[in-house]
């Protein structure tokens, strides 16, 4: 049992570290989207133009171009706000967990679960494979956080 707890603990530490890195990336990405989001349409066209002239049925190029064209200013602002808010929460929770604050574990499970519910709704609405993968990772993070909390409380 000690070996299983040790593995779970190390997985948890790796996941929390990844969550912190992800939080920083989300904050930086949100700022970039806020200031350079409009340029995404031009860049998507520039990146896919050659590919689509050579291969008219290129799935990835079509997907990138259609995704960029469907981004309104309101959507860019929402994405930027969501990423920033999510990144700040992640960093705050990770910092609190690193400092061994017991209240941070159940709060992290609760907030990660709320974000997960929203993500799952969006997956069913948009059929986003990327968001589905993020949701699976978040489920793992929720389970690992809860198991780590139970391990700490029992000590």
N, C-alpha and C positions, 0 to 999 in steps of 0.2 A: 504493500500500500504506500510505503514511503517513496518508492520509485515512481509510482503513478503520480503522487502529489508533486514530486520534484519535476516530472515532465510537464505537468499542467502549469506549475509555477513558471518554468522557463518559457513555455509557450505564451503564457500570459504576459511576461516581461517583453517578449519579442513583439506581441500584438500591441501592447501599450506604446512601445517605442515607435512602431509603424504608425499608430494612431496619431502620435505627436508629430511625426514627419508629415503625415497626411494633412493634419491641421495647418501646418505652416504652408504647405503647397496650396491648400484651399484658400487661405487668406491672400497669398500672393496671386493666385489665379483669379480671385474675385476682383482684386484691384486692377489686374490686367484686362479682365473682361469689361470692367466699368469704363476704363479709359480707352481701350483699343477694340472693343467689341464690334463696333461698326466696320472696322477694317477686316473683320473675319469674312465678310461676304466677298470682298475684293480678293483676299488671299485664297479663299476656297476656289474662286473662279480661276485665279492664276495657277493654282496647283493642279486643278482638274482639267483645264482647257485642253492641254496637249493630249492627255490621256483619253479624253472623250472624243477628240478628233481622230485619234488613231484606232481606238476600240470603243465603238458606240455603246456596247453593252457592259462596260466596266462597272461592276456592282459597287465597289468601294468609292470610286470617283463620283458616281451618281448619288450615292448616299451622302457623301461630304457636301456636295453642291446643294442638294435638296435641303439638308439640315441647316446649312448656312443661310439659304434663301428664306427659310421659315422663321428665322429669328427676328422678332420685332424688337424695338427699343425697350418696350415693357418687359419682354421675355429676358433680354440681356440684363436689365436692372434687377429682375427677380432672381436670376441665376447668380448674379454678383452678390446680392444681399444674402441669399441662401448659403452660398459657399462661405462667405465671410462669417456669418452667424454660426454655421456648423463648425468651421475651423476654430473660432474663438472658444466655443464650448468644448471641443475636443482638447485643445491645449489646456484650458482651465481644469478639466477633469483629469487629464493625464498628470498635470503638475500636482494636483491634490492627491492623486493616487501615489505618485512618487514620494510624496511627503507622508505617506501612510495615514492619511485622514480617513477614518472609518466611515464617515458620512458620505465620502465621495463614491464609494463602491455602489451602494444602492441608488444613489443619484445618477451615476453613470449608467447603470442598468436601465433605469427609468427613462432617461433622456435618449439613450441609444435606441431603446424600444420605441419611443415616440417617433424618432427619425425613421426607424425601420418601417413603422406602419405607414408613414407618408411615402416612403420609397416604394413599398409594395403596391400601394394605390397607384403611384405613377407608373410602375412597371406594367400593371394591368391596363392602364389607360394608354400608355405610349408604346408598349411592347419593347422596352429598351433592354437589350441584352447587357449593356454595360452597367446599368442600374441594378439589374438582377444579380450580377456578379458582386457588386458592392453590397447588396442586401445579404447575400450569403456570407460574405466576410463579416458584416455587422452581426449576423446571428452568432457566428463563432465568437466574436468579441464579447457579446452579451453573455454567452455561456461561460467563457473563460473568466470574465469579470466576476460572475456570480460564484463560480467554483473557488476562485481566489479569495473572495470575501468570506465564504464559508470556511476555508482553510485558516484564514487569519483569525476569525472569531473563535474557532475551536482551540487555537493555541493559547 
